[in-house]
């Protein structure tokens, strides 16, 4: 394993963008959850529930990658 080091400014910007992407995935989940609750027909409800699950999967992948990348650096 390589030595951990402080982040450069560019790397800090990358991690801030990563955090924003995670927040966006969470926001989309909430949006689709509301849409599913408002949907009057089962087909639409199912679509929005499926989209919510996809966003949750995206969030999970982003969190995993974020943790893997973050482990390369010294905590700041």
trRosetta pair geometry for C-beta under 8 A, 3 or more apart (Angstrom, degrees):
i j d omega theta_ij theta_ji phi_ij phi_ji
2 72 7.1 19 73 -145 110 91
4 71 7.8 -95 -102 158 116 50
4 72 6.4 166 -119 166 74 34
4 73 5.8 109 -165 -163 91 12
4 74 4.9 126 137 -62 109 66
5 72 7.9 -22 35 147 75 77
5 73 6.3 -56 71 -128 51 66
5 74 6.1 -61 159 -11 10 102
6 73 6.7 56 -146 -165 18 99
6 74 5.2 -38 -75 46 56 118
6 76 6.5 84 -139 -79 87 116
7 11 4.0 -136 -164 93 98 122
7 12 5.0 124 121 -58 131 78
7 15 7.0 -48 -138 -5 161 135
7 73 5.0 15 -58 -144 87 151
7 74 7.9 -139 -19 49 69 74
7 76 6.6 -82 20 -22 106 143
8 11 4.6 98 50 6 75 103
8 12 7.1 -133 96 -6 41 85
9 12 5.5 -51 -150 33 34 114
9 13 6.6 37 151 -20 65 101
10 13 5.6 -51 -153 33 34 113
10 14 6.6 39 147 -22 64 103
11 14 5.3 -47 -150 32 37 117
11 15 6.5 34 153 -16 66 102
11 73 7.3 155 144 -81 143 147
12 15 5.8 -54 -149 38 33 108
12 16 6.4 35 151 -20 65 104
13 16 5.6 -53 -148 36 33 113
13 17 6.4 33 152 -18 65 104
14 17 5.8 -57 -152 37 30 110
14 18 6.3 36 147 -24 64 105
15 18 5.1 -45 -145 32 37 119
15 19 6.5 42 153 -21 65 99
15 66 7.5 102 -140 -146 82 93
15 69 7.4 -168 -94 112 94 126
15 70 7.1 92 -123 -89 127 91
16 19 5.7 -49 -150 33 33 112
16 20 6.5 36 149 -20 63 104
17 20 5.5 -52 -150 35 35 115
17 21 6.5 40 150 -23 65 101
18 21 5.7 -51 -153 31 32 113
18 22 6.7 32 149 -18 63 103
18 62 6.8 169 -171 -173 84 102
18 65 7.7 -134 -148 102 126 103
18 66 5.2 147 155 -103 132 103
18 69 7.6 -148 -95 60 168 146
19 22 5.6 -53 -153 34 35 113
19 23 6.4 35 150 -18 66 104
19 66 7.6 99 -73 -130 61 142
20 23 5.6 -52 -148 37 34 113
20 24 6.3 38 151 -22 65 104
21 24 5.6 -52 -149 34 32 114
21 25 6.6 35 152 -21 63 101
21 62 5.7 -154 111 -137 111 148
22 25 5.7 -50 -152 31 33 112
22 26 6.6 32 150 -16 63 104
22 59 6.0 88 -148 -139 73 80
22 62 5.0 -169 -85 117 85 135
22 63 6.4 92 -122 -68 127 76
22 66 6.9 -15 -55 -41 136 152
23 26 5.6 -56 -152 37 34 112
23 27 6.3 36 150 -20 67 106
24 27 5.5 -52 -146 37 33 114
24 28 6.3 36 154 -21 65 103
25 28 5.8 -52 -148 35 31 112
25 29 6.6 37 150 -24 62 101
25 55 5.1 167 -167 -176 76 86
25 56 7.7 140 160 -86 108 23
25 58 4.8 -152 -126 98 130 109
25 59 4.0 175 121 -72 138 87
25 62 6.4 177 -7 18 153 145
26 29 5.6 -49 -153 29 34 115
26 30 6.7 33 151 -16 64 103
26 55 7.8 162 -76 151 18 115
26 59 6.1 87 -61 -106 71 139
27 30 5.7 -55 -154 36 35 111
27 31 6.4 36 150 -21 67 105
28 31 5.4 -52 -147 35 35 115
28 32 6.3 30 157 -14 68 105
28 51 7.8 -103 158 150 104 100
28 52 7.9 -177 128 -113 76 54
28 55 4.4 -157 98 -125 112 147
29 32 6.1 -59 -148 40 28 105
29 33 6.2 33 152 -24 64 107
29 52 5.2 83 -146 -152 68 79
29 55 4.5 -161 -68 101 78 130
29 56 5.8 83 -106 -63 131 78
29 59 7.1 -28 -37 -26 133 140
30 33 5.5 -51 -146 32 31 115
30 34 6.6 31 155 -17 64 103
31 34 6.0 -57 -155 35 30 109
31 35 6.4 28 149 -18 65 108
32 35 5.3 -51 -143 38 37 114
32 36 6.2 42 155 -23 67 102
32 48 4.8 176 -170 -173 82 82
32 49 7.4 157 151 -82 108 21
32 51 4.6 -151 -127 95 145 105
32 52 3.9 -165 101 -68 127 84
32 55 6.5 165 12 7 140 138
33 36 5.8 -52 -150 33 29 112
33 37 6.6 29 152 -18 62 106
33 48 7.7 165 -77 150 15 109
33 52 5.5 92 -61 -112 70 143
34 37 5.7 -56 -151 36 33 112
34 38 6.4 22 154 -13 66 110
35 38 5.8 -63 -148 42 31 106
35 39 6.3 46 152 -42 66 99
35 44 8.0 -111 154 159 94 99
35 48 4.3 -154 100 -130 105 144
36 39 5.6 -40 -148 11 32 118
36 45 5.1 80 -157 -152 76 67
36 48 3.8 -163 -68 99 79 122
36 49 4.9 90 -117 -58 145 75
36 52 6.6 -52 -24 -21 137 135
39 44 3.9 -165 -151 107 125 108
39 45 4.0 -173 86 -69 133 69
39 47 7.8 158 -108 48 160 93
39 48 5.9 -174 -31 11 138 135
40 44 7.2 34 46 52 54 135
41 44 5.0 83 66 13 87 103
41 45 6.8 -158 93 -7 42 92
42 45 5.4 -57 -141 41 33 115
42 46 6.0 36 159 -23 67 107
43 46 5.8 -55 -149 35 26 111
43 47 6.6 31 151 -22 61 104
44 47 5.5 -51 -151 31 34 115
44 48 6.5 26 156 -12 67 105
45 48 6.1 -61 -152 40 30 105
45 49 6.2 28 153 -18 66 109
46 49 5.6 -55 -142 39 31 111
46 50 6.2 34 156 -21 65 106
47 50 5.8 -59 -153 35 27 112
47 51 6.5 25 152 -17 64 106
48 51 5.5 -50 -145 36 35 112
48 52 6.4 41 152 -23 64 102
49 52 5.5 -49 -150 32 33 116
49 53 6.6 35 151 -19 63 102
50 53 5.7 -52 -151 34 34 111
50 54 6.5 36 151 -20 65 103
51 54 5.5 -50 -149 33 35 114
51 55 6.5 36 153 -18 65 103
52 55 5.8 -55 -152 35 32 110
52 56 6.5 34 149 -21 64 104
53 56 5.5 -52 -150 34 35 114
53 57 6.5 37 151 -20 65 102
54 57 5.6 -53 -153 34 34 112
54 58 6.5 37 149 -20 66 102
55 58 5.4 -48 -149 34 37 115
55 59 6.4 41 150 -21 65 102
56 59 5.6 -49 -149 34 33 114
56 60 6.4 37 151 -21 63 104
57 60 5.6 -51 -148 34 33 114
57 61 6.5 32 154 -17 65 104
58 61 5.9 -57 -151 37 31 109
58 62 6.2 29 154 -17 66 108
59 62 5.8 -58 -147 39 30 110
59 63 6.2 30 156 -20 66 107
60 63 5.8 -54 -147 35 28 111
60 64 6.5 29 154 -20 62 106
61 64 5.7 -55 -150 35 31 112
61 65 6.4 25 156 -12 66 107
62 65 5.9 -57 -145 41 31 107
62 66 5.9 37 155 -25 66 108
63 66 5.5 -51 -142 35 29 116
63 67 6.4 30 157 -18 62 105
64 67 6.0 -58 -154 35 28 109
64 68 6.5 25 152 -17 64 107
65 68 5.6 -56 -147 37 34 112
65 69 6.2 28 158 -14 69 106
66 69 6.1 -59 -147 40 27 106
66 70 5.9 27 156 -21 65 114
67 70 5.6 -55 -137 38 28 112
67 71 6.4 38 159 -31 62 103
68 71 6.0 -51 -155 21 27 115
68 72 7.9 33 147 -25 54 97
69 72 6.0 -51 -174 15 42 115
69 73 7.9 13 146 -3 66 106
70 73 6.3 -74 -165 40 44 101
73 76 7.5 -32 141 -21 117 102
